[in-house]
Amino acid sequence: MAIESKLLSIKKVSISKRVDSVTFDHKHGELLGLIGANGAGKSTLLHALAGLETYSGEIRLDGRTLSAIPPHERARMVGFQPQATSSAWSLTVTDIVALGRMPWGDEKRTAIEQAMERTGISALATRNIDHLSGGERARVWLARVLAGEPQLLLSDEPIASLDIHYQLAVMEVLKQYTQEDRGVIVAIHDLSLAARFCDRLGLMYRGEMIAIGTPKEVLTEKLLSTAYGVPVDIDLERTPPVVLPK
């Protein structure tokens, strides 16, 4: 699918002392991966884009200033999956996923069932969340975000606790979601999967966006060695591409 108009525009966004003057655009139909070492500012930036962090600069969503969009409307437009999520009650998987419909004030069954099917948790529907493995829970939380059908989906390290089968499955889900004329921004540590699935990558280093572009433009030995402090082996011509520390 062709990548079309701007969904998100970020200009000189700074957040406390953790993110400094970040500027980039994000388009409908695009999967953008945020990469960089721990503490580089990826999660902080995602929180700001979700409206959960105070920032300076400008964030515009579909041409509108993010801070001017009423919270209930923003909750419908932007879905956020944080790194760590827990439930205070022992709810069933279906009930957890249904919470993704709260911004809409309904329980749209087709959206809930489709989200569960996409993330491979339909068989867990009646299980309680506290009886699931960490990887299963991660997929439940992603399904909850998908159930809200947001225009922009923000996901902070969604594959960190998953085995390789579900890492691939989740990245496929996120990629497919962009093909519905929506946008996805994902913080990701696996550079090989980032190269394989992301349309563009934003490389963060000490709170700054030091490179943004296609995987071929960003995944260079010079840039990655700077950002991670180690030499890397890069083979983007291989199928699938491989990026590993030497």
N, C-alpha and C positions, 0 to 999 in steps of 0.2 A: 504493500500500500504506500502511496506517495505521502511524504511528510508535508503537511500544509501549514496553516497559519499558526501564529504564536498562541500558546496556551498560557505561558508564564513568562514574565519579563522581570529580571532581577538586576538592579543597578546599584553598584557601590554599597552593598549590604554589609554592615559590620555588626557584630554581636559581642558586647562586652569586650574582653580581651581575647576571645576564642576564635572569632572569624573576622577577617579584615578585608573590606572593600571588594566583595565578590560580585562579579557581573557576568551574567549569561542569559540566554533565552532558551526556552523549552517549547517544543512544538507538539501539536496534536499528532498522534501516531508515532511518537518517539519513545524509545526506552533509553533513558539516560542513566549511566552508572556513575556513582560517586566512589572514587577509589582513593587510597592513601593510607598511611600508617595509622595506628591507634593514636587518638588525640589530635588528629589533623583538622578536625572541625566538621566532619561529615554529619554526625548525629545532631550537632548544634544547628547546622544549617537546615537540616530537615525539620527540626522543631520550629524554626522561624518560619519556614514555608507553610507549616501547618497552623501557624498563628499561635504557637505556644511559647514563643520567646520574644522578648522585646528587642527591637533592632533599630538601627538607623539606616538610611538609604531608602530605596523604593522596591517594593514587590507588587507587581500587577498580575492579576489573574483574569484571563479573558478580557484584558483591557481595563479592568477595574482595580483600584487600589485595594490591596488585601485588607488593610485595617479598616476600610470603609464598608466592607461587606458585612452585613449583620451575622453574628455567630451562627444562628440556626441555618442561614443560607450557606455560609462557608462550610458548615459540617456536611451539607449535601454535596458540595462541589469538590471537597478535598477529603480523601480518606487517608488515615495515617496508621501504619503498623509499627509500633516502637520495638526496640530490641527486647525489652523485658515486659511481659504482661502477665497478670495473674487475676484470678477470680476470687472474690471474698466469699462466694457461696459455691457449693458443689452443684452447679447447674449442668444440665445435659448439653451435649455438643450442639444440638438443634437450637436450644435456648440461647447459647452463647452466640451462634451465628446470627440468630434473629435480632440480637442487639444492634447489629449493623444497620437495621432499618429504623432505628430510633430517630435519626434526623428527619425522616419522612413521616413518622407517626403512624406507620402501618406495619403489617407483617406479610409483605408480598411474597407468597410462597414460591413463585417461580424464581425470584431473585435468590432466595435462601437456598433452594434446592440446587440451582445452577452453581452457586458459589461452593457448595459442599461437593458437588460432582467434580468441579474443576480442580479442587484441591485434594481430591481422592479421599474424602472423609465420610462419604455417604454411609459406609458400613458402620461408622462410629456414632451414628445419629443419636442413639438412645443411651450411649455411655456417658458417665459423669466426667467432667473435665479433670478432676483431681485423680482419676484412675488411668490417665493417659501418660504416655512417655513424653519426654521433652519435645521430640520431633513431631509427635502427633499434635501436641498442643500448639506448636508453631504453625502448623497448617490450619488448625481451627481458628487462630487469631487472624490469619490471612483471609480465610473464608469470611470472617465477620466483616472485614473491610470491603471485600468484594461484594458482599450482599447489599452494601449501601450504594453500589453503582456510581462511585464518584467519578467526576471528570478527570481529576488528577489523583493518582494513587502514589503515596509516599511510603516506602518500605525500608526499614532500617535493619540491615543484615538478616533478611528472611531465611537464608539457607544455612545460618551458622550452626544450628543444632541438628541438621538433617543428614541422613546418609546419602551416598552419591546418587542413588536412584531418585530420591525425592528432591535433591538439589536440582537435578535436571528437570524434574517435573514442575517444580515451582518456577524456575526460570522460563519454562515453556508457557506456563500460565500467565506470567507477567508480560511476556512477549505477545501472546495472543490478545491480551487485554488492550494493548496499544493499537491493535488492528481494528478495534471498534471505534476509532477516532478519538481515543483517550490518551492521556499521557501518564507515564510511569517514571518515577525517579527512585532508584534503589541504591542504598549504600552496600557495597559488596567488597569482600576481601579476596575472593578467588579470582585472580586476574585472568586465568584461562577461560572461566565461564563468562567473565565480563567481556572478553574479546569475542567470544562466541555468540553472545546474545544481544549485547548493547549496540544501539545505533551510534551513540556517542558516549565518550567518557569524560568526566571532569576529575582531574588529578589535584588533590588538595595536599598542602604541605604547610604545617605550622599556621593553619588558619587562613591561608591564601589559596586561591585557585590558580595554580601555576601553569596549567595547560587544560584546554578543552577542545575536543575534536573527535574525529573518528578513532577507533581503536588503533589503526595504523599510525595516526598522527601522534597519539598520546603514549602508546606503549613502546617507547624507545628506551634503549639501554641508558642513555644519558638522563632522561627524565626520571625513570624508575629508580636508578641508582641514587639520584639526589633525594627522592621522596622517601625511600625505604632504607637507605644507608647500606645496601648490599648490592653486589653485582648480580645481574640477572641473565638468564637464557631466554630468548624470545624467538618463537617460530610461528609467525602469523600466517604463513603459507600452508602450514599443515592443517589437515581436517580431522578433528577439530584443532583450533590453534592452541599453542602451549606457551605459557609464561611461568617460569619457575626460577627460584633463586639458584645461583651457581653453588 
